[in-house]
Amino acid sequence: MEVTYLKAINSALHEEMRRDENVFVMGEDVADLGGAFKATEGLLDAFGEERVIDTPISEALIVGAGIGAAVLGMRPVVEMQFADFIACAFDQIVNNAATLRYRHGGKAACPLVIRAPSGAGVHGALFHSQNPEAWFTRVPGLKVVAPATAYDAKGILKSAIRDGNPVVYLEHKRLYRSVKEDLPEGDFTVPIGVAEIRKEGGDLSIITYGGTLGQSLDAARIVEKEDGLGVEVLDLRTLLPLDREAILATARKTGKVIVVHEDRLTGGIGGEVSAIIMENAFEFLDGPVRRVAAADAHVAFSGPLEEFILPSTNKIVAAIRSLAAY
Amino acid sequence: MPETNVARGGVEPAPRVEYELQLYYWMKLIRAFEERVSRLHRQNKILGGVYSGAGQEAIVTGICAPLHDGDFVAPLHRDMGVFIMRGVDPGRLMAQLMGKETGLSRGKDSFLHGGDLEHGVFGSTSMLGSSIPVAVGAALKFKMKKDPNVAVAFFGEGASSRGDVHEGMNFAGVHKLPVVFVCENNRYAYSTPLEKQMAIENVADRAVAYGFKGHVCPGNDLLAVLELSERAIARTRAGEGPVLIECKTYRYRGHSEHDAALYRDAEELIEWQSRDPIPSFEFYLEKKGHDIKRVREQIDERVKQTVQAAVDFAESSPLPEPQEALEDIYAPPGAPISPKAPNSSSNGAR
């Protein structure tokens, strides 16, 4: 049966709550409403208000209470209604959850999942469009994931819930209903920390994740058809820890790499991926590592502004052609 | 490991006489331990920030004494005594302060950021008040699992200005969670006096806004703290919801050992020292018929041995190996998730 990215998240939550009674869900409007995007729909009926908890508008509480329950053996899955609001819980995530095991001498675990609907392209404007991954990808103790397919959305969420560490789970809003695929019946997981080749190619590599995987694949098909270029597309899936081997393998294979992400250019994950390649695969490169990312602006509301700021299939096609000609 | 010579909280209050002597021992041990820490800091044997709770011993003693195994406590940075009261080995605590391998965090952080969940002590961060939502989450777990436990969150009047405190208390009130909020109001947030922190007299007055009771008590009076905490903790444990206990007190030393606290009036310090919790409890014991001189000598000797054993253990412990900096960042697959239940047998003399 064809399942949307959103439904995949929802069914992962249902299945994990059924599998493990220590899993519970907490956040703003997650119970009665089933979440602002319906990601937690049906959980209240299935598991009751003890395990599906509506909170006040209190992001620090949501994450902080998640930490308190997690250190006592629970597996909370907490929701930030929009990833933008995660800023209100920043201290709890980076200072409290991330350092927890370190400061307890390795004798504590924090199995906490923080789900955060992120991303632009839905006319969400400044405070409903952000991609906050880079705030977290340099914080030891955290894991950061950003699935791009329905299969991964489900399989990575299950892995995150079963992990012993705090995981920031970024789900891209634009993919909720636009991305769908047939999913196998029964339980499956996708490992955290492992990237996936989405399309093989020999001339050039695109390294991407989340909201820009679809655009990258579209661009790869266009240049394949129109220019005869073989573009390999690597989906990072996990942003912390990065799959260095997969990054280096594709860089060594094609010698030309473009990193694509919807997050802003400066300080984005593209810089880190680029540095990994420079330090470890420099002699394999036939051109500079290029980046296609959001402009260093806030994600503006008005159509022409948002379009100008965000990456797109056309911008990726242009970058491919430019680098191929280098 | 040194002889710990302390009992975990949760001691049966009978026979009362013995219990009261134990309370006296705990206050003396906490005071002596902290005084030794301050001295070691002056000798450069302890580096970094040291935040003395000297003068506030009656609060941790009175709040922690009625706690049970399995209860969860999030101490403040000035609550060294919580670790001692919960049965954490003083040697490991001293090793923590010296950055030794045998410390609670294996050298990863100093002072009270190292927790010991096996003894139900959560290591707080420096972001004061951020442990309030954590304690609320622990209480949520207790309620969900119908555990007969309570969570206790210590915070200062300084931390009470932070949003985390409001968010945590509000949620605890909504869900009637088994959590006890303990405000140690020592009148200063570093250098900032009470009147610049809040426009009302008591932090406890805020409890009504969250739908539970707030109590004010003289924090330097052990018996007053104990009487209130026994009652409040029992009620919270019985499912009656959160409670806020505000203990009025005073810190003798500066915010940290680096701070001479010249912003305070010398008279104010003297006034509070005249209400020191230890002599006033000695006075009580004497009135109850103890030969206080003899009791003091005996207890001082036990305290001295315990503190010295802790220092000896810490000083003889190795520093961590440099590459251990990369350990304990992530829980590996299959690592135990919940702390092992604390040993229910007492590890010390009563």
Interface residues (C-beta under 8 A of the other chain):
Chain A: F24 E50 R51 I53 T55 P56 S58 A60 L61 V63 G64 A65 G66 I67 G68 A69 A70 V71 L72 G73 M74 R75 P76 D91 Q92 N95 N96 T99 L100 R101 Y102 R103 H104 G105 G106 K107 A108 A109 C110 P111 P140 G141 K143 D163 G164 N165
Chain B: F72 G103 L104 S105 R106 K108 D109 H113 G114 G115 D116 L117 E118 F122 G123 T125 S126 M127 S130 I132 P133 V134 A135 V136 G137 A138 A139 L140 K141 M144 A151 G163 D164 E167 G168 N170 F171 V174 E327 D328 I329 Y330 A331 P332 P333 A335 P336 I337 S338 P339
